[in-house]
Amino acid sequence: MKKLVVLMVIFFSTAVLTSVEAQKKIRVYPVIGTVVTKISKPKIIIRNTAKIYFADGIWYKQQKGRYIVISAPTGVTVSKLPVRRKAVVINGRKLFKYRGVYYKKSGRNFVVVNV
């Protein structure tokens, strides 16, 4: 009986740990220049008459029907960040970080900043 209980505890502990580990995902910014054919629910931002696309914390430009990953344009404002953003304090300033890009809160919006 004790062996059965021990085996059940080990089994369920392993299942819970595996489930928790599966939920932890490392979100990194893709390599600049990566080309994709489709992005999900992009926000379109106009900057100097050029369209920039923002989807899941990644910045793109469109070229020949495809989307190319670009570096986050400093000074550009977005109304929302993905919920997985992290609040960090750098040099006494509260910033938000997502996929390696830093944003400062400005009213109800977020502005891309260099750190």
Order of alpha helices (4+ residues) and beta strands (2+ residues): alpha-beta-beta-beta-beta-beta-beta-beta-beta-beta-beta
